Amino acid sequence: MDIQTNLKEVVAELPENVRLVAVSKFHPAEAIEAAYAAGQRIFGESKEQELSGKYEKLPKDIEWHFIGHLQTNKVKYIAPYIAMIHAADSYKLLAEVNKQAAKYNRVIPCLLEIHIAQEESKYGFTFDTCREMLRAGEWKDLNHVCIAGVMGMATNTDDTAEIAKEFHSLKTFFDELKKDYFSDRPEFREISMGMSHDYLIAVKEGSTMVRVGSKIFGERIY
Ligand SMILES: *Cc1c(COP(=O)(O)O)cnc(C)c1O
């Protein structure tokens, strides 16, 4: 297993307009350094403490993306430096990001996590709860948050038609939100979808950002 070879393989398959978030969670700083040496600059993490440790240690031109469920009480630790939060799944979380980002005079790009899989999940907006949140309009006052698009995870299955259908539903929903709420906001442009086993399907369905971990870094040891 060679991280740099894996990384180059994944990058070679991506169209130019699709960005790669290399998901380095549970892998040591040395693994990130190897990918960094091969040119990768965007890394995804899902645990605040692990991320903060790596942030301290690693080059400052890395763009750190928080990809997992984010608890409101952790926002303050990452607010000074986080480049994007992929899984904003409540207005309450957006409001907390806004409050913490204001302390550093930052505007933090956030994606709205939408639950598209068949599997049960505690996290993510449904299409309807997301529409309601946007319709309520309070998000427009969050001057330190930039809603930059949507994020979703497909069902963990070998049924590629099902995966394609779910990604397609996220793209369709993105288009709806763009038209209804963000037509005058060019920053609303990202569709974060696709992981190691399904990123090529996601790209076909309109992904602008894929989050690939094990295909680059190998299996994670929990
Ligand atoms: C872990 C994780 C990934 C990467 O998963 P792989 O299957 O290792 O590519 C992508 N997105 C989220 C939200 C994750 O938690």
The ligand as a Gaussian input file, in Angstrom:
#p B3LYP/6-31G(d) Opt

LIG

0 1
 C      -14.966000       8.428000       6.854000
 C      -15.743000       9.302000       5.971000
 C      -15.474000       9.387000       4.592000
 C      -14.411000       8.554000       3.891000
 O      -14.763000       7.211000       3.854000
 P      -13.966000       6.147000       2.976000
 O      -14.937000       5.064000       2.750000
 O      -12.806000       5.720000       3.800000
 O      -13.536000       6.818000       1.722000
 C      -16.224000      10.274000       3.839000
 N      -17.190000      11.038000       4.396000
 C      -17.487000      10.976000       5.687000
 C      -18.564000      11.832000       6.229000
 C      -16.787000      10.105000       6.529000
 O      -17.107000      10.059000       7.823000

